[in-house]
Amino acid sequence: MIKVAKFGGSSVADAEQFKKVKQIVQSDPARKFIVVSAAGRRNPADNKITDLLYLVCAHLQYHVDEIPLLEDVKQRFVSIAHELNLKYPIEEKFNEFENNIKNYSPEYIVSRGEYFTGQLLAEYLGLSFVDAAEVIRFHRSGTVSKTKTLHNIHELAKKTGPFLLPGFYGATPDKEIRLFDRGGGDITGSLVARAIGVDLYENWTDVSGFLSADPRIVDNPRPILRITFDEMRELSYMGASVLHEESIFPVREVGIPIVIKNTNDPFAPGTIISDDPMNASMEHLITGIAGKKNFLSVNVKKNHMSTAVGTVRKVLSIFELYGVSVEHIPTGIDSFGIVVHASDVHDCLYDIVGDIQDEVQPDEVKVVDKFALVSIVGRNISRHVGTSGRIFTALGRAGINIRLIMQNSEEISIIVGVDDSDFENAIRTIYNAFANELVEDEASDER
């Protein structure tokens, strides 16, 4: 078996965390390829190295002295190197970087968090260091060249064997550094896993996988031991984010499972993300519950709209004109709603309503705001009769008014809209109704 292990910033925040990473890597010889983020927070009051480097860029842009920030970053790295007796000349290399800071692009500056963390960890683990700029290839437009990147990594692995690669950045063909979105180190790990064709992609962080509900709302929610890629996407989109959601696509295409593990609790089972049934005989009816507040719906009513052509398209084109992403479109016979996040239309809502009135001459345009969306996600929902009714009954008994009902086209999620003020109570109510309910796994019958 061969594994890629990606360690997030919390896993390499200081020398003690480096030691945990080494124990994890050395405990399993299958962990041959390592991807690492920049050093993260050492405690809740601390700063991530990446955040400090972004702040350095802002100071440079507005002509504020950046040296104190750079000194803080340097001392973080020097401290790790000193405590672990590393030979990499981090102080000399960082001084060189600092002295030339005004000649570098913001992307290059920010990428040095991963670069220097990777140099230190590679020496500590006894692995070859590979600069991501040499293998992660971006188009000049800023998008990743997947084909070229996968080829580069595959050829590198054949030549060098095991290596350590910093995440989060790459380069264009003319060597200009480009960055992924925040959390993009997860994507780097996924690309390495895909290119090499490993058996498992491990993503090590500071939590033991996904939980079935937000622990800030539900006390001690049940851990999710297995989740499908589609379920993970649904929950992540609604805010239950442990892994960068774009990182699933490279490995899903070739059937490589992902496991989320906790560097601080390495023996915890974590969460497996896979479409493979993984020999599960009994599964929970509801995999997880997540949600977000502060949505609004622009409801459009027009008599005989069901026989007209293009009304919905015209309204959607107005939202597109203002650069507003549409979340959902609940429909009726002569009406439909456009659900968006309120913050996305904060400065243009009245203009949008006016344009709708001019473009489609509706009988009514009504804005309904201050509601939350709660997504109940589970791969077993579609084959278990009465789940929707039970959800609505539970909410009704709790005195929670349902303002919106939708179902995912793949039938793995049911979304209800409730007042913002009922958001937390709705999640607790649904969780308490379904938290521990098991159903027999259909795939186990086939086996």
N, C-alpha and C positions, 0 to 999 in steps of 0.2 A: 504493500500500500504506500502511496505517496500523498502527502498533504501540503497545502499552502496554509501557512498560519499568518494572519494579518493582526498586528497588535496596534490598538488605538492609542491615543495620546495619554489616557489615564494609565495605561499599562507601562509606560516608559517615562513617567513624570519625574522620577528621581532615581538615585542609585539603588534604593531598596526595591523599586519596581523592576529595574533592570535585572536584579537577582531573581525575582519571581519569573520573569520571562525566560531566563536561562534555565531554570529548573524545569519549566514547562517544555522547552524545546529539547532539552537533553533527556527528558523522561520518555520521549517517543521518537525513535529513529526515523519514523515516517515523515516527521516535520522537517523537510529538507529545504523548503523555499519560504523565506520570511519577507513580509511586507510590513513597513512600520510608518506610523504617523509621527508628527512633531511632538515633543514632550508636552504633556498637558498639565492640568492643575494638580498641585500637590495636596491641596485642601480647598474647601469651598470658597475661601477668601482669596485664593491665588489666581494668577492669570495663565492662560495658555500661551505657549511660545508663539503660536500662529497669530493670536490676537495682538500680542505685543508687536509683532512684525508688521501687521496691518496698521497699527498705530504709528510705527516708525514711518511708514509711507505717507500717512496723513500729516505728520510733522514736517516731513520734507516738502510736501506739496504746499503747506501754508507757512513755511519758513520758521518753524518752531524748532528749538534745539532737540535733536533726536538722540544725542549722545547718552544721556542718562538711561533711556530705554534700551539702547544697544548694550550698555554695560550690564543691565539687569539680565538680558538674554545671555550674554557671554558668561556671566557668573553661574547661571544655571548649568550650562554645558561644562564649564571648568570644574564645578563641584562634582558632577557625575564622573568625569574623567579622573579626578583626583581620588575620589572614594573607591573607585574600582581599579586604580593603578593602570590606567590605559596609556598607551604610548602615542596614540594619535595626537599630533600637535594642535590641539583645539584652540588654545589661546593665540598661537601664531596665525593659524588659518582664519580665525574670527577677526583678528586685528587687521589682516589684509582685506577681508570683506568690509569691515567698518571704515577703513581708510578710503575705500573706493565706492562707498555707498551711493554717492550722488551720480555715479556713472551707470547705475543699474536700474533696470525697469522695476516697477512695483511687483510684478509677477516673480522676477528673479529674487527680490528681497524676501518675499513671503516664503518662497520655496526653500530657503536656507534652513528653515525650522526642521523640515523633513530631512534635508541633506545632512546637516550636522548630527542630528539624532541618529540617522542611519549609519553614518561613519563610526560613531561611538559603539552602537549596538553590534555592528558587523564585527568589529575587533573583539568585543566581549564574547560573542558567540563563536568566534573563529571561522566566520564565513567571508566569502568574497563580497565586497561592496560593489554594486552596480548603480551608476548614476541613472536615475529614471529618464533624464534628458537624452540618454543614448538609445533607449528602447521604446519608450512611450511616445508615439508620434501623433502630433496634432496637425490638422490642416491649418492653413493660415487664417481660416474663418473662425478658428477656436474650437471646432469639433474634433473628436478623436478619429484618427484614421485606424479603424479597427483591424482591417486586413494587414496593414503594415506593422502595427503594434504586435499583433499575434505572431506574425512571422518573425519579427525581431526577438521576441521573448523565446520562442521555440528554438531558434538557432542558437541563442545565447545559452540556454539550458543544455543543449547538446554539446557545446564547446566547453563550458565551465563547470557543469554540474551544479550542486547546491549554491545558492547565493542569497544575499539580502538586498532588497530594493526599497528605496523610500517611496511612499505613496504620494498622491495628491497633485503631482506635477509631471510634465513631460516637455517636449519641445517640438517646434515646427522643423521642417527640413533645413531651414537656414539658421537653426540653433537658438531661436527665440523661445524663452521659457513660457509655457502656458499652464494654467491651473485648472483643475476640476472645480466644481462647486464645493462648498464646505461639506466635509464628510466624504470627499471624493477618494480618499485613500481606500475606502471599501471597494470602489470601482477598480482601482489599480490591482488589488488583491484578486478580484474576480477575473480580470483579464489575464493575470499570471496563471491562475488555476485553469482557465480555458485553454491557454496556449500550450501548457505543459501536459494537459490531459490528466490531472490528478484525480484521486478517488474522493477527496473531501476538501472543501474550503472551510477552514476554521477562522472565525472572526472573534478575536479576544478583546473584551472591553471591561467595563466595571459593573456590569449587571449580568445575572445568570439567565439570559435569554428574554423572551417575551413573557409578559404577564397577561392574564385574561382580562384585566381592567386596570385603570390608572390607580396606583396605590395611594395617591393623594385624595381619591374619592372613595375607594373601596378598601376596607381594612384587609390586609393579607390576601390579596387576590391570588387565585390558583395560577401556578406557572404553566405555560404552554410547552409541552414536551415535543410536540410535532405540529407543524403548520405547513400548508401548501404555499407555493409561490403566489397564487392568486389571493389567498387569504391574507398573506403578509402585505401584499400591495394594498388591499382594502383597509387594513388596520393602520398601516403606515400613513396612508393618505389622510386618514382621520386623526393623525397626531400620535399614534402609538409607534414612535420611531426609535428603533435600536440600530438599524442598518440603513445605509443610503439605498433608497428603493431602486435606483438605477443599476445597482451592483448585481441584481439578480439575473439580468438578461443574458450576459455572456455565459454564465454557468448553466442556467436553465436550458438553454438551447442544446446542450450536450449531456444533460442529465447528471450534472455534478451537484450533490447536495451541499448545503451550507449549514454549519452549526455555530450558534452564538454561545460563547463561553466566557466565563468570568475569571480574569487573571488573579483576582484576590480570593477566589474560591474554585480552584481548578477541578475539583472532584465533583462539583455540582453538574448534573446532567446537561444543563443548558437547553437550547431549543434547536431542533433539527428542522431546516426548511427544505422540503423535498416534495415532489409529486408522487414519489414511491410510497406505497402503504407502510413500508418499514416493519412488517410483521405485527402490526397493531391489531388486536382482536376486539378490543372495546375502545370506543372513542367518545369524547364529550359531544353532546348535541350542539352546544355553542362553543366555538373556539375562543372568541374574544369579543369584547365590546369596547368601542372607542367613539369619540365624538369631538365636535368643535362648536363653539358659540359664535354669535355675531354674524348670522346670515340674514339676508332679506330676499324677498321674492317680488319680482315685478309681474303682476298678474294681468293678462290681457284677455278681454272678453269681446267677442264680435259675433253677432247672430249670423247663422249660416256659414260659419267659418269652416265647418267640416266639408262643405262642398267647394270651398275656394281653394285655389292653388297658390302656394308661395308665401302665405302669411307668416308662418313660423320662420321661414328662411329670411324674410325681410327684417323681422325683429332681431334675429340672431346676427344679421349683418350689421345692425346698429351697434350691438354690444362689441362686435369685432372691430368696428371703426374706432371705438373708444379704448381698445386694447384690454377689454374685460373678459376674464376667463369665466365660462359658464359651468356651474357645478352640476345642476340637474334641471330637467325640463318636465315636470309633471303636467299631464294633459287631461282635458275633458272634451266633450263634444264640440262646444263652441268657445272654449277657453283653454288657456295654457299659462303656465308660470315659468319664469326664468329665475332660477335660484342662483345667487352669487354671494360671495363674501362681502359684507358691508364695506369693509375697508377698501375694496377694489373700485367702488363707485362713489367714494366719499366726496370727490370733487366734480362728479359729472352726472349724478343721478337725475337731476332735474332736466339736464340737456338730453339724456337718454329718453326720458318719459316724453319730452316734447317732440323729439324726432319720431318716436313710435306713433304719437298722435298724428303727426304730419304724414307719415309714410303709409300707415295701414288704416287710418280713420276708424279706430276701434269704438265700440259702444262704451267701453270702460277700461281705464288703466288704473290699477290699484297697487300701491306698494305696501307689502306686509313685512315688517321688520322685527328685529330683536327676538329671533328664534335660533335655536340650536339644532344641529343634526346629530343623531345618535345612530351609529351603524352596528348592527348585531350580525356578526360574521361567523359562518360555520359551513363547512363542506357537507355536513349531514342535514342541513335544514331542508333542502329540496325533497328529500326522500322520507321526511318525518312529518306525517299529517298533523295539522293543527298548531304548528309552531307560531305562525303569525297571530292566530286568534288568542293564544295564550299570552303573547307579548302584549297585545292590546288590552286584554282583560286585566293583566297585572298593572299596567299603567292606569287603567280606569279606576281600579280599586284604590290606587294610591292618590287619586284625585288629580292626575296629570292629564291635561288636555293634549291630544295629538293634533297637530296642525298640518301635518304633511306625512304621506306614506309613499314609499317607493321600494322597488326591489331590483337588485342587480340582475342584469340580463342572463347571467350564468347561474342565478339562483343560489348564490353563496352568501348573500347579505340582504338584510332587510333594514331600510333606513327610515327612521321616524323623525319628524320635526316637532320639537316642543319649545315652549317659551324658554328664553335664556334663564329665567329664574328657576325653572324646573330641571335644568340640565343635570346637575349632580344627583338629584333625587331619582331622576329617570334611569340613570346608569346603575345606581344602587338597587333600584327596584327590579330591573331586568336581571342584573347579576344574581340577586338573591333568589330569583325564580328559576334560574337555569344553571347556576354555578357548577353543580356537581352531577348533573344529569348525564348519564351514559347511554349510548346506543351501540348496538353491535355493528362493527365495521363490515360493510358489504364486501370489501376486498378479501377479508378473512374467510368468508363463505366460499369464494371462488377458489381459494387455496385448498 
